[in-house]
Amino acid sequence: MGLSGQVKSIAAVSAEEVWARCMEVIQHNMGNNPAPIRTFLGAAQPISLKDGVLTLRVPSQFFYEYIEQHFSTLIVKTLRRLLGPKARLEYHVMTASEAAPMRLPSQELPPPTVLPGLRGVQPFPSHLNPKYTFENFIEGECNRLARSAGISVAQRPGQTAFNPLFIYGEVGQGKTHLAHAIGNYARLLHPEKVILYLTSEGFTQEYVEAVRNKKVGDFLQKLHSVDILIIDDVQFLVGRESTQDMFFHIFNQLHQSGRQIVITADAPPQELRGLEERVTSRFAWGLSAPLYPPDYETRLAILRFKLQQEGVEIPEEVLRYIAENVHSHVRDLEGVVIQLLAETSIRRREISMTLAQEVVSRFKPLRTRAVTVEQILRAVSNYFRIHPEELRGKSRKKEVAYARHLAVFLARRYTRHALKALGEYFGGRDHSTILHSCQWVQEQINLSNRELMQHVQDLERVLFRSA
């Protein structure tokens, strides 16, 4: 007996029943890879079945394209076995005017609806940076899934399959920007919700302070009151067993209460070495969305957007040259724009192909070549004219502490030494001090501290030319 024989009559079959059977067949055929099924097909809803045509409602054009490319053949085969040879599949792509779990990611974001007189109830600082929004997060193939999912959770926090939303990617691909954008958009859409953004370092510091002051109860009460918790760079919880334990229990409490959790890291959950398995296993409950290095079209769009923001026009051939030759990460593109602006505003140079070639050459370090902590110390020492022993020592002079922060940041980024080992290199410091230096420099980069970014780029050029 065929599948159609399992159904009393085609007329009596509902769209939900047919779709449930399709899902069974797909799960049977793709049982070893359930994540795409849960993420994409789980967001599709059967809304009608008429004359052998099953119509699915999907959150966005991106979801339609993914389902059509990866699942449609199997779905249509199943439909025709159930309903006959003329059965077809159609889609209803939701628009901004509907109560959609996700909008078309390429369209303008819908304006927030805030009732008159309704004010936010944020009882403590959210730590969100208002300059990071979806409007200035340029979409491309490299980030479309993460950006679309981010919009979805901001619109319907805790009500989608993307909980937690785990965003991962290499340094400079936009994780922090996207994390803040989610929080900022959610704050506009849901002023009644409590939102908290913390770096993993910030989370650790608040917890340690609570333990020191015997106020762990207050700390838990604060975190349990959050509707949307955003933890940035979760990989820096490595080696902090007590903090991981606290994070684990807070995560469980919020997740069980239907609160939204957003996490960023430099690697997917299964590659986060040093985090407890019970913690990383929770990250797989929702959606893991990657951020890849931007492709040529996205790099071009980012450059145009950045230059438009600054009110600067440059020849098209120069723009394309930069997009073709700077392809490591978004931050380097931003660095090129900053350098061009500096050359034109400070040195009064006209933007030309010659200038573009000169600036781009500064952003092409041979990052695949290894450097040592000693080389980093020597480079920072020479650059700031501070003796290496001062960098290793206890001096708290502002200029020495600043240079030490940069040296630690570069050592963490470009060597494979564990935190404890880096602490030994830098005068026997605790691993938490090493993490603090890294976090401080990263925060300054995220805040577009141009002077600091210039120092980092100069030091990178010295390191990779001499490596």
Phi, psi and omega in degrees: 000131180284176180300324182297335179288345180280349182252135185299313175199150182301321183296332184273354184276137178266163177298323181295319180294317180295317180294322177299322179291321177300317180297321178300315181295317181295317179297324178295323183276340182232035185299336182274002180217071187284342186301312179298326179296312181296319185286309189267310180287331177295337180271350180273141180234129176286126184243342177197153174221109185218127179054039177079010180250116176267126179252126178254136173266126181237151188293331186200169176300325179297317178295318178302313182295321181292314180296318181298320183285321190256336187235345191298321181301314181291323179296313182295320177301316180295317178301318183288331174289327180278318193245350181117167188293347182260006181297144181223165177241131175232163184235147170242107181274122186289150181244175184296333183283348179266164177281072189270142172290339177204141178266170172301120188294338184272352182270168177295141181292143179291144179292149180290148176253109181242123180292143180303136178082353181275122180245156178294155182245027182298110185277352180209164183302138178278340183065020178279139177267112187295345183282344180265108182227169175292329181298326180253019171257101188289127182276144175201178178302331184291339187224007190299316181297313181297317181294316180297315179296324178298318177297319181299312183288332176292325180285320184227066184301130178078000185245005179250176176283355185266059180221107006281158168266116184251112183253127182225153179173168181290170178302136173086010182264355174109018182298311182295319177304311183294321179299314178293322180299319178300312180296318181293319180291319178297323180295324177290318184283329186228072183296345180277351184267148179266125184238139179222123173253128176221138165288161177299328177294318178296319177300314181297315182298318179296320180293314180299318179297321179295319178296315182299321183265009181055047179233037180298325178300317178295320178299314180296319179299319178298309183293324180289343179275355186280136175270327178226114179253125180242118179246119184261137178058057184296341181298341180281004171277356179303134177084001181246080188299315182295318179294319177300320179298316178295316179299319180302313182289323177294317178304310182300316182298313181293317182296316180294335180272002180077020177275155182272136177237131177236132184228141172239153179202170180268003181206159176295161185308317184291349181251009180275083181292135176099346173269143181299143183299325180294335176282308183295331179295328178293328181297334182278357180294329184253232181245130171260115186244122183275154167242118182258163173304140185293141175283176186302313183298320180291320178299319179297316180295321179296314180299314181299317182295313182298316181290325177296319177301323182273357180069032183247135175247135177228155180303145182301321181294327178291317179301314182291326178297316180296314181299326181284333190249352175244101187226022179280305177197171185300323184297325177294323176299316178296323177297321177298315179300316179299317180296318179298317179296321178296316181296322183280323185273326183267313184262000175058037179267143178281140179287117181221175178297322179299314179295318180299318179296321180295316181291316182298325181299336180283345185248028179234052178293149179278079189290348180282346181273137186284146172233160180249165177297323179297319178296322179294316178300317181295318180296315180293321179300312180293320184295315183261358181058048177237131183297140180307325181293331175292321178296326179278341188278195186261003184303136178250013175305142186304314184290327178288316180298320179298311180297322179296318178304314181295319180297316179297316180301314180292322179294321178293322183284321193246003173237167183258015182289142175291164182301318181298319180295319178296322177301321178294318178300324184258053170078028177073032180282155178290152181298330179293328177292321177298314179297322179299316179300313180300315183294321181296314180297316181298320178297321178295323176295316180297331178274006179060044174290099190295323180296312180296318179299323178294319178298316179298315181294320178298317181293322178298319179297318179297315184296314188274348171277334183258353185293000000 
